């Protein structure tokens, strides 16, 4: 943790990584951040005691650069960084759909690049960050990336060819659960429950189910069957979900998310 790490584009995800690194023991003196707005820079300085710098200065001083900007802003950022980055730097991209090749082509030859797709639960240290190596990244670079992102949840290494699928499943995944909770809450209201009670019931059911999936090691089908008694309430509900094509809709939704990730990679923002 003696290396200097710079977070470029310190929005919600960037700030989550910053705060996670500090909680994991990274000294604030070894952390740099960049922002677009002066008031945001002052906010981060006051909250975390970190130094705010320009993108060019971050590229000159940091050993590791975390690019946490939106995909459509990546090209402009790399144009700024290119003249100042040297191949002994590690560049980590947390932008959806942006390939390591896209970044490598805009930086000096041999620069190691690691692509990461985190999801928003990094904000509560329960994120999943999917990690892939670029052409010049080594095992040490991947381990260093895992050290950073492990402070805000779990990490998983995959080949870069699987990143678009991981983005659809994990990167966008929390939104699907929020959508489901929203729909189930509305159903609870329709059934006569106050909104607050319906919300609490669904959220706790979701938390409990997730913990059981994580800790039991059981297949989801087996856990579902344990709740599904013959001619009972659950099987009646499952039948309606199947009748309305919920399973097929989810598969189609994830395919659409994967395809959109591929479009972002080609610059069709």
C-alpha positions as CSV (number, residue, x, y, z in Angstrom):
1,X,0.0,0.0,0.0
2,X,3.0,2.3,-0.5
3,X,2.0,2.9,-4.1
4,X,0.1,6.0,-5.1
5,X,-3.4,5.3,-6.6
6,X,-5.4,7.9,-8.5
7,X,-9.1,7.8,-9.0
8,X,-10.0,9.7,-12.1
9,X,-13.7,10.7,-12.2
10,X,-14.8,10.5,-8.6
11,X,-18.5,10.1,-8.9
12,X,-20.5,7.5,-6.9
13,X,-18.5,4.5,-7.9
14,X,-15.2,6.3,-7.8
15,X,-16.0,7.6,-4.3
16,X,-17.0,4.2,-3.2
17,X,-13.7,2.8,-4.2
18,X,-11.9,5.7,-2.6
19,X,-13.7,5.2,0.7
20,X,-13.2,1.4,0.5
21,X,-9.5,1.8,0.1
22,X,-9.2,4.1,3.1
23,X,-11.2,1.6,5.2
24,X,-8.9,-1.2,4.0
25,X,-5.9,0.8,5.3
26,X,-4.7,2.8,2.3
27,X,-3.1,6.0,3.6
28,X,-4.9,9.1,2.3
29,X,-1.5,10.5,1.5
30,X,-1.1,7.9,-1.2
31,X,-4.5,8.6,-2.8
32,X,-5.2,11.2,-5.5
33,X,-8.6,12.1,-7.0
34,X,-9.7,14.1,-10.0
35,X,-13.1,15.8,-10.5
36,X,-14.7,18.2,-12.9
37,X,-16.0,20.6,-10.3
38,X,-14.2,22.6,-7.7
39,X,-16.9,22.2,-5.1
40,X,-16.8,18.4,-5.6
41,X,-13.0,18.5,-5.1
42,X,-13.3,20.5,-1.9
43,X,-16.0,18.0,-0.7
44,X,-13.6,15.0,-1.2
45,X,-10.7,16.8,0.4
46,X,-12.7,17.6,3.5
47,X,-14.3,14.1,3.7
48,X,-11.3,11.9,3.1
49,X,-8.2,14.1,3.4
50,X,-7.0,13.2,-0.1
51,X,-5.3,15.5,-2.6
52,X,-7.3,16.6,-5.7
53,X,-5.3,17.0,-8.9
54,X,-5.7,17.4,-12.6
55,X,-5.9,14.3,-14.9
56,X,-2.5,15.1,-16.3
57,X,-0.9,15.4,-12.8
58,X,-2.5,12.2,-11.7
59,X,-1.0,10.4,-14.8
60,X,2.5,11.8,-13.9
61,X,2.4,11.0,-10.2
62,X,0.3,7.9,-9.6
63,X,1.5,4.3,-10.0
64,X,-2.1,3.1,-10.6
65,X,-4.8,5.0,-12.4
66,X,-8.4,4.0,-11.9
67,X,-10.5,5.4,-14.8
68,X,-14.0,5.7,-13.3
69,X,-15.5,8.0,-15.9
70,X,-18.6,7.3,-18.1
71,X,-17.9,5.3,-21.3
72,X,-18.7,8.2,-23.5
73,X,-16.0,10.3,-21.7
74,X,-13.2,7.7,-22.0
75,X,-11.8,8.7,-25.3
76,X,-11.3,12.3,-24.2
77,X,-9.8,11.3,-20.9
78,X,-7.3,9.0,-22.7
79,X,-6.3,11.8,-25.0
80,X,-5.4,13.8,-21.8
81,X,-3.5,11.0,-20.2
82,X,-1.6,9.6,-23.2
83,X,1.3,12.1,-23.2
84,X,1.9,11.6,-19.5
85,X,1.4,7.9,-18.9
86,X,4.5,5.6,-19.0
87,X,4.4,1.8,-19.4
88,X,5.3,1.2,-15.8
89,X,1.9,2.5,-14.7
90,X,-1.1,0.2,-14.2
91,X,-4.3,1.5,-15.8
92,X,-7.6,0.1,-14.5
93,X,-10.8,0.9,-16.3
94,X,-14.2,0.7,-14.6
95,X,-16.2,1.9,-17.6
96,X,-18.9,-0.3,-19.0
97,X,-18.2,-1.7,-22.5
98,X,-14.7,-0.2,-23.0
99,X,-12.3,-2.8,-24.0
100,X,-8.6,-3.1,-22.9
101,X,-7.6,-2.8,-26.6
102,X,-9.4,0.5,-26.9
103,X,-7.4,1.9,-24.0
104,X,-4.1,0.2,-25.0
105,X,-4.2,1.8,-28.4
106,X,-4.4,5.3,-26.9
107,X,-1.6,4.8,-24.4
108,X,2.1,4.1,-24.8
109,X,3.0,0.6,-26.1
110,X,3.2,-1.9,-23.3
111,X,1.0,-0.1,-20.8
112,X,-0.7,-2.7,-18.6
113,X,-4.5,-2.3,-18.6
114,X,-7.0,-4.2,-16.5
115,X,-10.8,-4.0,-17.2
116,X,-13.2,-4.1,-14.2
117,X,-17.0,-4.1,-14.1
118,X,-18.1,-3.2,-10.6
119,X,-21.8,-2.9,-9.6
120,X,-23.4,-0.4,-7.4
121,X,-23.5,-2.4,-4.1
122,X,-19.8,-1.4,-3.9
123,X,-21.4,1.6,-2.2
124,X,-22.3,-0.7,0.8
125,X,-19.2,-2.9,0.5
126,X,-21.2,-5.7,-1.0
127,X,-20.2,-5.3,-4.6
128,X,-19.1,-7.7,-7.2
129,X,-16.2,-6.6,-9.4
130,X,-15.5,-8.7,-12.5
131,X,-11.8,-8.4,-13.6
132,X,-10.1,-9.1,-16.9
133,X,-6.5,-8.6,-18.0
134,X,-5.4,-6.7,-21.1
135,X,-2.6,-7.8,-23.3
136,X,0.2,-6.5,-21.1
137,X,-1.3,-7.1,-17.6
138,X,0.4,-9.7,-15.4
139,X,-0.8,-11.8,-12.5
140,X,0.6,-9.2,-10.2
141,X,-1.4,-6.5,-11.9
142,X,-4.6,-8.6,-11.4
143,X,-3.7,-9.2,-7.8
144,X,-3.2,-5.5,-7.2
145,X,-6.6,-4.8,-8.8
146,X,-8.2,-7.4,-6.6
147,X,-6.6,-5.8,-3.5
148,X,-8.2,-2.5,-4.4
149,X,-11.7,-3.7,-5.4
150,X,-11.8,-6.4,-2.7
151,X,-12.2,-3.5,-0.2
152,X,-15.8,-3.0,-1.4
153,X,-17.0,-6.5,-2.0
154,X,-16.0,-9.6,-3.9
155,X,-14.0,-10.0,-7.1
156,X,-14.0,-12.5,-9.9
157,X,-11.5,-13.0,-12.8
158,X,-13.0,-13.8,-16.2
159,X,-11.6,-13.7,-19.8
160,X,-12.4,-10.3,-21.4
161,X,-14.6,-12.1,-23.9
162,X,-17.0,-12.7,-21.0
163,X,-17.1,-9.1,-19.8
164,X,-20.2,-8.1,-21.8
165,X,-22.1,-11.1,-20.3
166,X,-20.8,-10.2,-16.8
167,X,-21.9,-6.6,-17.3
168,X,-25.4,-7.8,-18.2
169,X,-25.6,-10.2,-15.3
170,X,-23.7,-8.5,-12.5
171,X,-23.1,-4.9,-13.5
172,X,-26.8,-4.3,-14.3
173,X,-28.0,-7.0,-12.0
174,X,-29.0,-4.9,-9.0
175,X,-31.4,-3.0,-11.1
176,X,-33.3,-6.1,-12.0
177,X,-33.8,-6.9,-8.3
178,X,-34.9,-3.3,-7.6
179,X,-37.4,-3.6,-10.4
180,X,-38.7,-6.9,-8.9
181,X,-39.0,-5.4,-5.4
182,X,-40.9,-2.5,-6.9
183,X,-43.3,-4.8,-8.6
184,X,-43.8,-7.0,-5.6
185,X,-44.4,-4.0,-3.4
186,X,-47.1,-2.8,-5.7
187,X,-48.6,-6.3,-5.6
188,X,-48.6,-6.1,-1.8
189,X,-50.5,-2.8,-1.9
190,X,-53.0,-4.4,-4.3
191,X,-53.5,-7.2,-1.8
192,X,-54.3,-4.7,0.9
193,X,-51.0,-4.1,2.7
194,X,-49.7,-0.5,3.5
195,X,-46.7,0.4,1.2
196,X,-44.2,0.6,4.1
197,X,-45.1,-2.9,5.3
198,X,-45.1,-4.4,1.9
199,X,-41.7,-2.9,1.3
200,X,-40.2,-4.2,4.5
201,X,-41.6,-7.7,3.9
202,X,-40.2,-7.9,0.4
203,X,-36.8,-6.4,1.3
204,X,-36.3,-8.8,4.2
205,X,-37.4,-11.7,2.0
206,X,-34.8,-10.7,-0.6
207,X,-32.0,-10.4,2.0
208,X,-32.9,-13.7,3.6
209,X,-33.1,-15.5,0.3
210,X,-29.7,-14.0,-0.9
211,X,-28.0,-15.1,2.3
212,X,-29.4,-18.6,2.0
213,X,-28.2,-18.8,-1.6
214,X,-24.7,-17.6,-0.6
215,X,-24.3,-19.7,2.6
216,X,-26.1,-22.9,2.0
217,X,-24.4,-23.9,-1.2
218,X,-27.7,-25.3,-2.4
219,X,-29.0,-25.0,-6.0
220,X,-31.7,-22.3,-6.3
221,X,-34.1,-24.9,-7.6
222,X,-33.7,-27.0,-4.4
223,X,-34.3,-23.9,-2.2
224,X,-37.3,-22.9,-4.2
225,X,-38.7,-26.5,-4.0
226,X,-38.4,-26.3,-0.2
227,X,-40.9,-23.5,-0.2
228,X,-43.2,-25.0,-2.8
229,X,-45.7,-27.4,-1.2
230,X,-48.2,-29.4,-3.2
231,X,-51.3,-27.4,-4.2
232,X,-50.0,-24.5,-2.1
233,X,-49.7,-20.8,-2.5
234,X,-46.2,-20.8,-3.9
235,X,-46.8,-23.2,-6.7
236,X,-49.9,-21.2,-7.7
237,X,-47.7,-18.1,-8.0
238,X,-44.9,-19.9,-9.9
239,X,-47.5,-21.2,-12.4
240,X,-48.6,-17.6,-13.1
241,X,-44.9,-16.4,-13.5
242,X,-44.4,-19.2,-16.0
243,X,-47.7,-18.5,-17.8
244,X,-46.6,-14.8,-18.2
245,X,-43.2,-15.8,-19.6
246,X,-41.1,-14.2,-16.8
247,X,-38.2,-16.6,-17.2
248,X,-38.1,-15.9,-21.0
249,X,-38.4,-12.2,-20.4
250,X,-35.4,-12.2,-18.0
251,X,-33.3,-14.1,-20.6
252,X,-34.2,-11.6,-23.3
253,X,-33.5,-8.7,-20.9
254,X,-30.0,-9.9,-20.2
255,X,-29.3,-10.5,-23.9
256,X,-30.3,-6.9,-24.6
257,X,-28.0,-5.7,-21.8
258,X,-25.1,-7.7,-23.2
259,X,-25.8,-6.4,-26.7
260,X,-25.8,-2.8,-25.4
261,X,-22.5,-3.4,-23.7
262,X,-21.1,-4.5,-27.0
263,X,-22.4,-1.4,-28.7
264,X,-20.7,0.8,-26.1
265,X,-17.4,-0.9,-26.9
266,X,-17.8,0.1,-30.6
267,X,-18.5,3.7,-29.7
268,X,-22.2,3.7,-30.4
269,X,-23.1,5.6,-27.2
